[in-house]
Amino acid sequence: MSSDGDRTVNDGADAGTADAAPAGAGDGRAAFEAEVRDALAGLTARLDRERERAAHREAVIDRLHEENQRLRRGELQAMLEPVRAALYRLHDQARREAGRLAGPDAGEPADPVRTAGLFAAVADDVADALARLGVERFTAEPGEPYDASRHRPVAVTPVAEPGRDGLVTGVQADGFEQGGKVLRKAAVSVGRLDRAANGTANGGTGSTTSSTTDAKEGARLEGRAADAAANGAPAARAGTGRPSAAGRGETTNNRLGTDG
């Protein structure tokens, strides 16, 4: 009897334990899902904050870019101010000269000296405006050696003197440089030795020298021929300096020991 009662009690305890197990598993799953939801909510909030920060950075970058562009435009305008001022002066000067030429005294021919001075003043004003931008003018002088790093040849001038070969003979335009760097080379004409003229001159001198040498050589041979005739030796052929005949079977080279 007692054993059957014990079995009944144990069966009831096992059934209670089996019913409690599914309830515990459900609570753990609910806790896991709640944890996942909290993590996802945190990630979403973090992404929202990062998006706001990125939008703020973009706004700051756009503002800085706009300010930079405004500053650059201001600097550019400040750099161009000397150029504008120089152009104002050139405009006023040109207008004054145009009014003078169209005035009552326009019938008189323009003074070449005054006109040359006017154009020189215009060039100086332009060079002054460029100098304010850091661009310096340089020029070449006739007679100085041609420099390929600073000169641009635009013409070749034939020269007869060898010493002028490769030298600057004329200047057509000035050059400009900035900080030691050549921005535009000076346009120059360069001397080139005229080979034909130089050859003709040298040829004339050579002919005179050759004639003098031939005359001396002729006189020397005539003297040798006269001495040979006096001593009974064979005469030398004119222009060769060799005897007119050698012995039988004997050549001049054999006689001198220089066969071949």
Secondary structure, DSSP 4 states (H G I P E B T S, - for coil): -HHHHHHHHHHHHHHHHHHHHHHHHHHHHHHHHHHHHHHHHHHHHHHHHHHHHHHHHHHHHHHHHHHHHHHHHHHHHHHHHHHHHHHHHHHHHHHHHHHHHTSGGGGSPPPHHHHHHHHHHHHHHHHHHHHHTTPEEE---TTSBP-TTTEEEEEEEEES-GGGTTBEEEEEE-EEEETTEEEEPEEEEEEEE-HHHHHHHHHHHHHHHHHHHHHHHHHHHHHHHHHHHHHTPPPBPTTT-SBS---TT--HHHHHT---
